[in-house]
């Protein structure tokens, strides 16, 4: 079976912690011929960035024990056998009456050990373990329809940038690792998931008003124009996660969700950002999200927009799926 080649284990010293990587030669990404060891090296090369993106957040991983050719495992609970230095945070799932102790990254070694456990993608919550129920990150997901080119996504990103500027908010864009873009905004952790999601919908509606030919906020996929960008406010719902900055995606060419500058969005091709190219970019530019924790926004005006919209007849957001 492709990807099953056995090679001797190797050990890494990651900031004073030993991480043993078994089967380092197992091929994970057939389009690049990239192995498990390549994946470890990639994450070590963007260490400051990936730790910043995940720091003290409950984190689900997407694991591929047999490489991309095998089954994908959505891992919410920390796998067994973790070293005692790997930390967790307990989260609850009220709908199911269950809890889970999820990975809580505090050191780069936590990431490397997760890769040893076959993690490829890292999907953190938008809240931290100090108060899991109060998000400190608002996420704007520009999700293109099947017939929507990236040029439209880039055009919508310009409108998003303008609206954020009008609000006095600082947005931190990144490629999604797929066909779209994400923009993150640090917010005061004074509201719960319901209010943050409601604020995100109000923002999405404002973007739609400014560029109705390119944007939709229609909830049901079957009802959306496939040539438009869906501003997916539901990514701010409780327990909804998207790939973090610097997370590799589980696709054959090992694409990376990569921080970018606003002024380069119009010219970029998301396919150019892979585990082969991002380390050099990171070495040259550093972490483009390094200042994200210094620019904190209050969502009160967005909640006022939500009240205005609802008073005018707009429907509140449907329950998250």
ChimeraX attribute file (.defattr): number of C-alpha atoms within 10 A of each C-alpha:
attribute: neighborCount
match mode: 1-to-1
recipient: residues
	/A:1	7
	/A:2	13
	/A:3	21
	/A:4	15
	/A:5	11
	/A:6	11
	/A:7	11
	/A:8	9
	/A:9	12
	/A:10	12
	/A:11	10
	/A:12	16
	/A:13	10
	/A:14	17
	/A:15	9
	/A:16	8
	/A:17	15
	/A:18	14
	/A:19	20
	/A:20	15
	/A:21	22
	/A:22	18
	/A:23	19
	/A:24	21
	/A:25	20
	/A:26	22
	/A:27	24
	/A:28	32
	/A:29	22
	/A:30	17
	/A:31	11
	/A:32	14
	/A:33	15
	/A:34	19
	/A:35	19
	/A:36	24
	/A:37	20
	/A:38	19
	/A:39	25
	/A:40	20
	/A:41	16
	/A:42	21
	/A:43	24
	/A:44	18
	/A:45	17
	/A:46	22
	/A:47	21
	/A:48	17
	/A:49	25
	/A:50	22
	/A:51	21
	/A:52	21
	/A:53	22
	/A:54	27
	/A:55	18
	/A:56	23
	/A:57	24
	/A:58	29
	/A:59	28
	/A:60	24
	/A:61	24
	/A:62	19
	/A:63	24
	/A:64	21
	/A:65	21
	/A:66	17
	/A:67	24
	/A:68	20
	/A:69	17
	/A:70	14
	/A:71	11
	/A:72	18
	/A:73	13
	/A:74	14
	/A:75	17
	/A:76	18
	/A:77	19
	/A:78	20
	/A:79	12
	/A:80	7
	/A:81	7
	/A:82	14
	/A:83	12
	/A:84	6
	/A:85	11
	/A:86	17
	/A:87	18
	/A:88	20
	/A:89	20
	/A:90	14
	/A:91	18
	/A:92	14
	/A:93	11
	/A:94	8
	/A:95	6
	/A:96	7
	/A:97	7
	/A:98	9
	/A:99	13
	/A:100	15
	/A:101	17
	/A:102	22
	/A:103	29
	/A:104	24
	/A:105	25
	/A:106	18
	/A:107	22
	/A:108	23
	/A:109	24
	/A:110	22
	/A:111	27
	/A:112	25
	/A:113	22
	/A:114	25
	/A:115	24
	/A:116	22
	/A:117	18
	/A:118	23
	/A:119	26
	/A:120	28
	/A:121	24
	/A:122	28
	/A:123	23
	/A:124	27
	/A:125	27
	/A:126	29
	/A:127	22
	/A:128	22
	/A:129	17
	/A:130	10
	/A:131	11
	/A:132	22
	/A:133	19
	/A:134	22
	/A:135	24
	/A:136	26
	/A:137	22
	/A:138	25
	/A:139	26
	/A:140	26
	/A:141	26
	/A:142	26
	/A:143	21
	/A:144	26
	/A:145	20
	/A:146	12
	/A:147	11
	/A:148	18
	/A:149	15
	/A:150	20
	/A:151	14
	/A:152	19
	/A:153	24
	/A:154	20
	/A:155	15
	/A:156	23
	/A:157	23
	/A:158	16
	/A:159	16
	/A:160	24
	/A:161	19
	/A:162	14
	/A:163	17
	/A:164	16
	/A:165	12
	/A:166	9
	/A:167	15
	/A:168	11
	/A:169	19
	/A:170	19
	/A:171	23
	/A:172	23
	/A:173	25
	/A:174	26
	/A:175	26
	/A:176	27
	/A:177	27
	/A:178	15
	/A:179	18
	/A:180	24
	/A:181	26
	/A:182	26
	/A:183	21
	/A:184	19
	/A:185	22
	/A:186	22
	/A:187	21
	/A:188	16
	/A:189	21
	/A:190	13
	/A:191	16
	/A:192	16
	/A:193	21
	/A:194	16
	/A:195	20
	/A:196	29
	/A:197	23
	/A:198	22
	/A:199	24
	/A:200	28
	/A:201	26
	/A:202	27
	/A:203	24
	/A:204	23
	/A:205	23
	/A:206	19
	/A:207	24
	/A:208	21
	/A:209	12
	/A:210	14
	/A:211	15
	/A:212	14
	/A:213	13
	/A:214	19
	/A:215	27
	/A:216	26
	/A:217	21
	/A:218	14
	/A:219	15
	/A:220	7
	/A:221	11
	/A:222	8
	/A:223	9
	/A:224	16
	/A:225	19
	/A:226	15
	/A:227	17
	/A:228	24
	/A:229	30
	/A:230	25
	/A:231	27
	/A:232	22
	/A:233	26
	/A:234	23
	/A:235	20
	/A:236	28
	/A:237	23
	/A:238	21
	/A:239	19
	/A:240	14
	/A:241	19
	/A:242	20
	/A:243	23
	/A:244	29
	/A:245	29
	/A:246	35
	/A:247	27
	/A:248	26
	/A:249	22
	/A:250	21
	/A:251	16
	/A:252	16
	/A:253	21
	/A:254	26
	/A:255	26
	/A:256	30
	/A:257	27
	/A:258	27
	/A:259	24
	/A:260	19
	/A:261	11
	/A:262	15
	/A:263	9
	/A:264	10
	/A:265	21
	/A:266	15
	/A:267	10
	/A:268	15
	/A:269	13
	/A:270	21
	/A:271	14
	/A:272	14
	/A:273	23
	/A:274	21
	/A:275	25
	/A:276	18
	/A:277	13
	/A:278	21
	/A:279	20
	/A:280	13
	/A:281	14
	/A:282	19
	/A:283	11
	/A:284	9
	/A:285	10
	/A:286	14
	/A:287	21
	/A:288	17
	/A:289	20
	/A:290	13
	/A:291	9
	/A:292	17
	/A:293	13
	/A:294	9
	/A:295	14
	/A:296	16
	/A:297	19
	/A:298	18
	/A:299	21
	/A:300	13
	/A:301	13
	/A:302	20
	/A:303	20
	/A:304	13
	/A:305	19
	/A:306	23
	/A:307	17
	/A:308	13
	/A:309	17
	/A:310	13
	/A:311	10
	/A:312	9
	/A:313	9
	/A:314	13
	/A:315	10
	/A:316	13
	/A:317	15
	/A:318	8
	/A:319	8
	/A:320	14
	/A:321	6
